[in-house]
């Protein structure tokens, strides 16, 4: 069974940009190892004749085009001028707010 070390937990915490104590590293190491153990058990389950299921309620995603417009909807009751919004952003690119990458 795969064991998650406290060093690996430390790397994950660094990627998530959170600080955790040594006690928490040990705790999360045990918990993540237990989770991987459970996943290994699930991988052993016989699923050869089981039909794939992705959605049992019949709900479907509703998509819309991501198009920049003059007005930007902040919530369902409020729209603001896109230009004013972008002036307050620390960085802007192609009409969108530019943010730092969250994954390394």
C-alpha positions as CSV (number, residue, x, y, z in Angstrom):
1,X,0.0,0.0,0.0
2,X,1.2,3.5,-0.9
3,X,2.2,5.6,2.1
4,X,2.1,9.4,2.0
5,X,5.1,10.8,3.8
6,X,5.0,14.0,5.8
7,X,7.4,15.5,3.2
8,X,4.7,14.8,0.5
9,X,2.1,16.4,2.7
10,X,4.4,19.4,3.1
11,X,4.7,19.7,-0.7
12,X,0.9,19.5,-1.1
13,X,0.5,22.2,1.6
14,X,3.0,24.3,-0.2
15,X,1.2,24.0,-3.5
16,X,-2.1,24.8,-1.8
17,X,-0.3,27.8,-0.1
18,X,-1.3,26.8,3.4
19,X,0.9,26.4,6.5
20,X,0.5,23.3,8.6
21,X,2.3,22.2,11.7
22,X,4.4,19.0,12.2
23,X,1.5,17.5,14.1
24,X,-0.9,18.3,11.2
25,X,1.6,16.8,8.7
26,X,1.7,13.5,10.6
27,X,-2.1,13.5,10.9
28,X,-2.7,14.2,7.2
29,X,0.0,11.7,6.3
30,X,-2.0,9.0,8.1
31,X,-5.3,10.1,6.7
32,X,-4.1,10.4,3.1
33,X,-2.5,7.0,3.4
34,X,-5.8,5.6,4.7
35,X,-7.7,7.2,1.7
36,X,-5.2,5.7,-0.8
37,X,-5.7,2.3,0.9
38,X,-9.5,2.6,0.5
39,X,-9.0,3.6,-3.2
40,X,-6.9,0.4,-3.7
41,X,-9.8,-1.6,-2.3
42,X,-12.2,0.1,-4.7
43,X,-9.8,-0.7,-7.6
44,X,-10.1,-4.4,-6.7
45,X,-13.9,-4.3,-7.0
46,X,-15.2,-6.3,-10.0
47,X,-16.9,-3.9,-12.4
48,X,-16.8,-5.8,-15.7
49,X,-20.5,-6.1,-16.2
50,X,-21.5,-2.8,-14.5
51,X,-22.8,-0.1,-16.8
52,X,-21.2,3.3,-16.5
53,X,-23.2,5.9,-14.6
54,X,-22.3,9.6,-14.6
55,X,-25.6,11.2,-13.5
56,X,-28.5,9.4,-11.9
57,X,-30.8,12.4,-11.4
58,X,-31.2,13.3,-15.1
59,X,-29.7,16.8,-14.5
60,X,-27.6,18.3,-17.2
61,X,-25.1,21.1,-17.2
62,X,-26.3,24.3,-18.8
63,X,-23.5,26.2,-20.5
64,X,-23.3,29.7,-21.9
65,X,-20.7,31.4,-24.0
66,X,-18.0,33.2,-22.0
67,X,-18.2,36.5,-23.9
68,X,-17.0,39.8,-22.5
69,X,-19.6,42.5,-22.7
70,X,-19.8,46.2,-21.7
71,X,-21.7,45.3,-18.5
72,X,-20.6,42.5,-16.2
73,X,-23.1,40.8,-14.0
74,X,-21.8,40.8,-10.4
75,X,-24.8,38.9,-9.1
76,X,-28.3,38.3,-10.3
77,X,-29.4,41.8,-9.2
78,X,-26.4,43.9,-10.1
79,X,-24.4,44.7,-13.2
80,X,-21.3,47.0,-13.3
81,X,-19.4,48.6,-16.1
82,X,-16.7,46.3,-17.3
83,X,-14.2,49.1,-17.9
84,X,-14.6,50.4,-14.3
85,X,-14.1,46.9,-13.0
86,X,-10.9,46.3,-15.0
87,X,-9.5,49.7,-13.9
88,X,-9.6,48.4,-10.3
89,X,-7.9,45.0,-11.2
90,X,-4.2,44.7,-10.4
91,X,-3.6,43.3,-13.9
92,X,-5.7,42.9,-17.1
93,X,-5.3,41.0,-20.3
94,X,-7.6,40.9,-23.3
95,X,-10.5,42.3,-21.3
96,X,-10.2,39.9,-18.4
97,X,-8.7,40.1,-15.0
98,X,-5.3,38.5,-15.0
99,X,-4.4,36.4,-12.0
100,X,-1.3,34.4,-11.0
101,X,-1.3,30.7,-11.8
102,X,-2.5,28.6,-8.9
103,X,-0.9,25.3,-10.1
104,X,2.8,24.7,-10.5
